[in-house]
Amino acid sequence: MGELHIIDHPLVQHKISLLRDKNTGTKEFRELVSEIAMFICYEATRDLPLKEIEMETPLAVAKTKIISGRKLAFIPILRAGLGMIDGVTTLVPAAKIGHIGIFRDPNSKVPVKYYSKMPEDIAERDAIIVDPMLATGNSAVAAITELKSLGVKHIKFMCIICSPQGVEAIRTAHPDVEIYTGVMDKGLNEDHYIIPGVGDAGDRIFGTK
Ligand code: URA
């Protein structure tokens, strides 16, 4: 079963509180999403493989470690996931970025993929999907399914706030996927927004409402 990692670091918790504030404006909201994404990414990359090398310092030869092996791709779910890309690429500048767009068909309620553009070598990369809000989990499950269909073997899902329903949806459909989040909220309202949450993360990042 993919583990649920709640990043309860005081800086993450403090910044999530500021994110929740309905008086936080677009500029600050965007900066906070990026900063929180960076902190959560720090934990989500904790198991990156290392190899030992020798490096000459001005004084001696040091046996030291560098990241080696599998490469990373970040996959933002459009559009709110884009808000996390600055933060995660600050930590892993060499990572490639794939994009996936999913909407919910208003009649069937089924998630529909309307856009997918991945790095050519995506099957050889470890993928971290990013979306600030894991609500019903439908988009997350569809994004993971898409990546698996392209041959991706190691997938993690990173969000800032999750609901119990979203976590359950991923665990049921894709039990191998580890989830990284800042906090788990109570649940969803009838419009599938996380309660208490932050409202519509996309609108708050892009200032569309
Ligand atoms: N998407 C959002 O932006 N907010 C929610 O609460 C749920 C999904």
Residues whose N, C-alpha, C, O or C-beta is under 5 A from the ligand:
A	BS01	URA	M133 A135 H192 Y193 I194 G197 G199 D200 A201 G202
